[in-house]
Amino acid sequence: MRWTIRTQLPVAYEIIETPGLLDPANPELLRLPGGATGRQSRLVVLDHSIDDLYGGRIREYFDANDAPVTYLSMPGDEESKSIGNVLDVVTKLNEVGTNRLSSPPIVIGGGVLADVVGLAASLYRRGIPYIRVPTTLLGQVDVSVAAKTGVNFGGYRNRLGSYSPPPRTLIDREFLATVPHRQIRNGMGEIFKMALIKDLRLFELLEEYGAELVEARFQETAVVRPPTGIADEVIGRAIAGMAEELQPNLWEKDLRRSVDYGHSFSPLVEMRALPELLHGEAVAMDCVFSAVLAAQRGLIGAGDLERITAAALRLGLAPSHPLFCDTELLTEALADTVRHRDGKQNLPVLTRIGAVTFLNDLTGAEITAAAGYMGRLLDPSSRPAAAAVTG
């Protein structure tokens, strides 16, 4: 005897840009999935830095709206992305008396905390909804669109996780005004990736205005600022591009993913470098390394490679790191990526700025040659001409 069960689960989730989110007159933080306003007791999880900067305003918001909430403040650094912190959130959900559907927790913070709370929500009662409020640039342009949660385990990044998008993500660019410049550059690493794989216009905006956007923290009221509308266009194009790429393959049944560009070698490099490198910094280096691989094969020209390296530098992102010169480590990183991609490299590389193809025959000799080029990039005074890489 045999039974086959076939079913479908429609998935829809909203990403809502809502300036003035912490204004008590703004109802968005109170809304439940579907639009109703909830009055059940809810857990609000805050990044430590957000609690320091905005904790008073957040508490005033819920007090002004007579909303019963319990607060949990947690660290938001990569080293805190652990299963232990996931269980701490689960414990607090129990203490609050979280309902199955009507009292979704709210996470306000960066991408690390969103991943931790998202994984906790996916496990609690086998899955409850949650609300995500990303407060960093990386969180707003990358994590805000993703369906994935994850924590680090066994020395590997995001080794444990789930696919569980929150029904609602609320974005307020005003949070970026208090984000350190390094964290703005960190988020720029993911925007840089998105520009390279599919959006030449976005890349050109980064070339022309990237440094000013970083300096102004994407605020158009700053003393140093790009022209009106540029910050909105850059963030909007990054989010829209990510959504366009993820929507047809949300559960990653197809392992040829252009958004994996910059994420083939960087996960292991990032973990081995902790706490030295931030995620977006490692991604940007991987973007350059992968461009070097493309140039070695003649898929892109010397001029494109020069533009890519120059754009990274203009964004304040180092193009290389000693670990990207370590052939043994890079070979190990690719081997783990191959396991993640079910036995194939499926390595996205550029054919031009704004388009990719996939390799499945990258050799050790190519990795060694690219690592040597990355070594020369470490010294600004002796960075080779990009043409040298194709010779």
C-alpha positions as CSV (number, residue, x, y, z in Angstrom):
1,M,0.0,0.0,0.0
2,R,1.1,3.5,-0.7
3,W,-0.3,7.0,0.0
4,T,0.9,10.1,-1.7
5,I,0.0,13.5,-0.2
6,R,0.3,16.5,-2.4
7,T,-0.4,20.0,-1.1
8,Q,0.5,23.6,-1.7
9,L,1.2,26.4,0.8
10,P,0.7,29.8,-0.7
11,V,3.2,32.3,0.8
12,A,2.8,36.0,0.8
13,Y,4.7,38.6,2.9
14,E,4.8,42.3,2.9
15,I,7.8,44.7,3.1
16,I,6.4,48.1,4.0
17,E,8.4,51.4,4.0
18,T,6.9,53.5,6.8
19,P,8.8,56.7,7.8
20,G,8.2,57.8,11.4
21,L,7.6,54.3,12.6
22,L,8.1,55.2,16.3
23,D,5.6,58.1,16.2
24,P,2.8,56.9,18.5
25,A,0.3,58.1,15.8
26,N,1.8,55.6,13.3
27,P,-0.2,52.3,13.7
28,E,2.1,50.0,11.8
29,L,3.9,48.5,14.8
30,L,0.5,47.5,16.3
31,R,-0.9,45.8,13.2
32,L,-1.1,42.1,12.9
33,P,-0.7,40.1,9.7
34,G,-3.9,40.8,7.8
35,G,-4.2,44.3,9.0
36,A,-6.1,44.0,12.3
37,T,-4.7,45.6,15.5
38,G,-3.7,43.2,18.2
39,R,-4.2,43.7,21.9
40,Q,-2.7,40.4,23.1
41,S,0.5,40.6,25.2
42,R,3.5,40.4,22.9
43,L,7.2,40.0,23.1
44,V,9.4,42.8,21.7
45,V,13.0,41.8,21.1
46,L,15.5,44.6,20.9
47,D,19.1,44.7,19.8
48,H,21.3,46.0,22.6
49,S,22.4,49.0,20.5
50,I,18.8,49.7,19.5
51,D,17.7,49.5,23.2
52,D,20.4,52.1,24.1
53,L,19.5,54.5,21.3
54,Y,15.7,54.0,20.9
55,G,14.6,52.0,23.9
56,G,12.9,55.0,25.5
57,R,11.0,55.9,22.3
58,I,9.9,52.3,21.7
59,R,8.5,52.0,25.2
60,E,6.8,55.4,24.9
61,Y,5.2,54.2,21.6
62,F,3.6,51.1,23.2
63,D,2.7,52.9,26.4
64,A,1.0,55.6,24.4
65,N,-1.0,53.0,22.6
66,D,-1.9,51.0,25.7
67,A,-0.3,47.9,24.1
68,P,0.8,45.2,26.6
69,V,4.3,44.1,25.7
70,T,7.3,42.5,27.3
71,Y,10.8,43.4,26.3
72,L,13.9,41.3,25.8
73,S,17.2,43.0,24.9
74,M,19.9,40.8,23.3
75,P,23.3,41.2,21.6
76,G,23.3,41.6,17.8
77,D,26.8,40.7,16.8
78,E,27.7,37.8,14.6
79,E,29.3,35.9,17.5
80,S,25.8,35.9,19.3
81,K,24.2,34.2,16.3
82,S,23.8,30.9,18.3
83,I,21.3,28.3,19.1
84,G,21.6,29.2,22.7
85,N,20.2,32.7,22.0
86,V,17.4,31.1,20.0
87,L,16.4,29.1,23.0
88,D,16.5,32.2,25.2
89,V,13.9,33.8,22.9
90,V,11.8,30.6,23.0
91,T,11.9,30.7,26.8
92,K,10.7,34.3,26.8
93,L,7.9,33.5,24.4
94,N,6.7,30.9,26.9
95,E,6.9,33.4,29.8
96,V,4.8,35.9,27.8
97,G,2.2,33.4,27.0
98,T,2.5,33.8,23.2
99,N,-0.5,32.7,21.2
100,R,-0.3,30.6,18.1
101,L,-1.4,33.4,15.7
102,S,-2.7,36.5,17.4
103,S,0.4,37.8,19.3
104,P,3.4,37.7,17.0
105,P,6.7,38.8,18.5
106,I,8.4,41.9,17.1
107,V,12.1,42.0,16.5
108,I,13.7,45.4,16.2
109,G,17.4,45.3,15.3
110,G,20.0,44.2,12.7
111,G,20.1,41.1,10.6
112,V,21.7,38.8,13.2
113,L,18.9,39.4,15.7
114,A,16.3,39.0,13.0
115,D,17.8,35.6,12.1
116,V,17.8,34.5,15.8
117,V,14.2,35.6,16.5
118,G,13.0,34.3,13.1
119,L,14.4,30.8,13.8
120,A,12.9,30.9,17.3
121,A,9.5,31.8,15.8
122,S,9.8,29.0,13.2
123,L,10.4,26.4,16.0
124,Y,7.9,27.7,18.6
125,R,4.7,25.7,18.4
126,R,6.1,24.5,15.1
127,G,5.9,28.0,13.7
128,I,4.3,31.3,14.6
129,P,4.2,34.6,12.7
130,Y,6.6,37.4,13.7
131,I,7.2,41.0,12.7
132,R,10.6,42.2,11.5
133,V,11.9,45.8,11.9
134,P,15.4,45.9,10.4
135,T,17.4,48.9,11.7
136,T,20.7,48.5,9.7
137,L,21.3,49.0,6.0
138,L,22.1,45.3,5.6
139,G,18.9,44.4,7.3
140,Q,16.8,46.8,5.2
141,V,18.1,45.8,1.8
142,D,18.9,42.1,2.2
143,V,17.4,40.5,5.3
144,S,14.2,42.3,4.8
145,V,13.4,40.4,1.6
146,A,14.8,37.0,2.6
147,A,12.6,34.1,3.7
148,K,15.5,32.4,5.6
149,T,16.5,32.4,9.2
150,G,19.7,30.9,10.5
151,V,22.4,30.6,13.2
152,N,26.0,29.7,13.1
153,F,27.0,26.2,14.3
154,G,30.2,24.1,14.3
155,G,32.3,26.9,12.9
156,Y,30.1,27.4,9.9
157,R,27.8,30.3,9.1
158,N,24.0,29.7,9.1
159,R,24.5,26.0,9.4
160,L,21.1,25.7,11.3
161,G,18.1,27.5,10.0
162,S,14.7,27.5,8.4
163,Y,12.6,29.1,5.6
164,S,10.1,31.1,7.5
165,P,9.5,34.7,6.3
166,P,7.6,37.0,8.6
167,P,4.2,38.2,7.2
168,R,5.3,41.8,7.8
169,T,8.6,43.7,7.6
170,L,8.6,47.4,8.4
171,I,11.3,49.6,7.1
172,D,12.1,53.1,8.4
173,R,15.2,54.7,6.9
174,E,15.4,57.1,9.8
175,F,17.1,54.3,11.9
176,L,20.1,54.5,9.6
177,A,20.9,58.0,10.9
178,T,22.4,56.5,14.1
179,V,24.1,53.5,12.4
180,P,27.9,53.7,12.5
181,H,29.5,54.4,9.1
182,R,31.2,50.9,9.1
183,Q,27.8,49.3,9.4
184,I,26.5,51.4,6.5
185,R,29.5,50.2,4.5
186,N,28.6,46.6,5.6
187,G,25.2,47.0,4.1
188,M,26.7,48.5,1.0
189,G,28.4,45.1,0.4
190,E,25.1,43.5,-0.3
191,I,23.9,46.4,-2.5
192,F,27.2,46.2,-4.4
193,K,26.5,42.5,-5.0
194,M,23.0,43.2,-6.3
195,A,24.3,45.8,-8.7
196,L,26.9,43.5,-10.1
197,I,24.6,40.6,-10.8
198,K,21.7,42.4,-12.4
199,D,21.5,46.2,-12.3
200,L,24.0,48.4,-14.2
201,R,22.1,51.5,-13.2
202,L,22.5,50.7,-9.5
203,F,26.2,50.1,-10.1
204,E,26.5,53.5,-11.7
205,L,24.7,55.1,-8.8
206,L,27.2,53.5,-6.4
207,E,30.1,54.7,-8.5
208,E,28.8,58.3,-8.6
209,Y,27.1,58.7,-5.2
210,G,28.2,55.7,-3.0
211,A,30.7,57.6,-0.9
212,E,28.2,60.4,-0.3
213,L,25.5,57.9,0.6
214,V,27.8,56.3,3.2
215,E,28.8,59.7,4.7
216,A,25.2,60.8,4.9
217,R,23.9,57.5,6.2
218,F,21.3,57.6,3.5
219,Q,19.7,60.7,5.1
220,E,18.7,63.5,2.8
221,T,18.8,66.1,5.6
222,A,22.5,65.6,6.2
223,V,25.0,68.4,5.5
224,V,26.8,66.1,3.1
225,R,24.2,64.5,0.9
226,P,23.6,63.1,-2.5
227,P,20.9,64.7,-4.7
228,T,17.3,64.3,-3.6
229,G,15.9,60.9,-4.4
230,I,19.2,59.0,-4.9
231,A,19.0,57.3,-1.5
232,D,15.5,56.2,-2.1
233,E,16.4,54.9,-5.6
234,V,19.4,52.9,-4.3
235,I,17.5,51.3,-1.5
236,G,14.5,50.7,-3.7
237,R,16.4,49.1,-6.5
238,A,18.3,46.9,-4.1
239,I,15.2,45.6,-2.4
240,A,13.3,45.2,-5.7
241,G,16.2,43.4,-7.3
242,M,16.5,41.0,-4.3
243,A,12.7,40.4,-4.3
244,E,12.7,39.7,-8.1
245,E,15.5,37.1,-7.7
246,L,14.0,35.3,-4.7
247,Q,10.3,35.2,-5.5
248,P,10.5,32.4,-8.2
249,N,12.9,30.3,-6.1
250,L,12.1,31.2,-2.5
251,W,12.7,27.6,-1.2
252,E,15.9,27.3,-3.2
253,K,14.8,24.2,-5.1
254,D,17.0,25.5,-8.0
255,L,20.5,25.7,-6.6
256,R,21.7,27.9,-9.5
257,R,21.2,31.3,-7.8
258,S,22.6,34.5,-9.0
259,V,22.2,36.0,-5.5
260,D,24.8,33.5,-4.3
261,Y,27.3,35.8,-6.0
262,G,29.8,36.9,-3.4
263,H,28.7,34.1,-1.1
264,S,30.7,31.2,-2.4
265,F,34.0,31.8,-0.6
266,S,33.1,34.5,1.9
267,P,31.0,32.4,4.4
268,L,34.1,30.4,5.6
269,V,36.4,33.4,5.3
270,E,34.0,35.4,7.5
271,M,33.8,32.8,10.1
272,R,37.6,32.3,10.2
273,A,38.1,36.0,10.5
274,L,35.6,36.6,13.3
275,P,35.3,39.2,14.7
276,E,37.5,41.1,12.3
277,L,35.2,41.1,9.2
278,L,31.6,42.0,9.0
279,H,29.3,40.0,6.6
280,G,29.0,42.7,3.9
281,E,32.8,43.3,4.0
282,A,33.5,39.7,3.3
283,V,30.8,39.6,0.6
284,A,32.4,42.6,-1.2
285,M,35.8,40.8,-1.2
286,D,34.2,37.7,-2.6
287,C,32.6,39.8,-5.3
288,V,36.0,41.1,-6.3
289,F,37.6,37.6,-6.1
290,S,34.8,36.2,-8.3
291,A,35.3,39.1,-10.7
292,V,39.0,38.1,-10.9
293,L,38.0,34.5,-11.7
294,A,35.8,35.8,-14.5
295,A,38.6,38.0,-15.8
296,Q,41.0,35.1,-15.8
297,R,38.6,33.3,-18.1
298,G,38.0,36.3,-20.4
299,L,34.4,36.5,-19.4
300,I,34.8,40.2,-18.4
301,G,37.5,42.6,-19.5
302,A,40.2,44.4,-17.7
303,G,38.2,47.6,-17.7
304,D,35.3,46.0,-15.9
305,L,37.6,44.5,-13.3
306,E,39.1,47.9,-12.7
307,R,35.7,49.5,-12.3
308,I,34.6,46.8,-9.8
309,T,37.6,47.2,-7.7
310,A,37.4,51.0,-7.8
311,A,33.7,50.9,-6.9
312,A,34.4,48.8,-3.8
313,L,37.1,51.2,-2.7
314,R,34.8,54.2,-3.3
315,L,32.2,52.5,-1.0
316,G,35.0,52.2,1.7
317,L,35.1,48.4,1.3
318,A,38.5,46.8,1.2
319,P,38.8,44.6,-2.0
320,S,40.9,41.9,-0.4
321,H,42.1,40.3,2.9
322,P,44.9,37.9,3.7
323,L,42.4,35.0,3.9
324,F,41.5,35.6,0.3
325,C,45.1,34.9,-0.5
326,D,45.1,31.5,1.2
327,T,44.6,28.9,-1.5
328,E,44.1,26.1,1.0
329,L,41.3,28.0,2.8
330,L,39.6,29.1,-0.4
331,T,39.7,25.5,-1.7
332,E,38.1,24.3,1.6
333,A,35.5,27.1,1.3
334,L,34.6,26.0,-2.2
335,A,34.3,22.4,-1.1
336,D,31.8,23.3,1.6
337,T,29.9,25.4,-0.9
338,V,29.7,22.5,-3.3
339,R,28.1,20.4,-0.5
340,H,25.7,23.2,0.1
341,R,24.8,23.2,-3.6
342,D,24.3,19.4,-3.6
343,G,27.6,18.4,-5.2
344,K,27.9,21.1,-7.9
345,Q,29.8,24.3,-7.9
346,N,27.0,26.4,-9.5
347,L,29.5,29.3,-9.1
348,P,28.0,32.6,-10.3
349,V,30.5,34.7,-12.1
350,L,30.1,37.9,-14.2
351,T,29.8,38.1,-17.9
352,R,29.5,41.8,-17.7
353,I,28.5,44.3,-14.9
354,G,24.8,43.4,-14.5
355,A,24.8,39.8,-15.7
356,V,26.1,36.4,-14.5
357,T,26.7,32.9,-15.8
358,F,27.5,29.7,-13.7
359,L,30.7,27.6,-13.6
360,N,31.0,24.0,-12.6
361,D,34.6,23.4,-13.7
362,L,36.6,25.9,-11.6
363,T,40.1,24.4,-11.0
364,G,42.5,24.7,-8.2
365,A,45.0,26.4,-10.5
366,E,42.4,29.2,-11.1
367,I,41.9,29.6,-7.4
368,T,45.6,29.8,-6.9
369,A,46.1,32.4,-9.6
370,A,43.2,34.5,-8.3
371,A,44.5,34.3,-4.7
372,G,47.8,35.7,-6.0
373,Y,46.0,38.6,-7.6
374,M,44.1,39.2,-4.3
375,G,47.5,39.3,-2.5
376,R,48.7,42.1,-4.7
377,L,45.5,44.0,-4.0
378,L,46.4,44.1,-0.3
379,D,49.1,46.7,-1.0
380,P,47.4,49.9,-2.5
381,S,50.8,51.1,-3.8
382,S,51.4,48.0,-5.8
383,R,47.9,47.0,-7.0
384,P,48.5,45.5,-10.5
385,A,46.7,46.7,-13.6
386,A,43.6,44.7,-14.1
387,A,44.9,43.6,-17.5
388,A,47.6,41.5,-15.8
389,V,45.0,39.1,-14.5
390,T,44.1,37.9,-17.9
391,G,47.7,37.2,-18.9
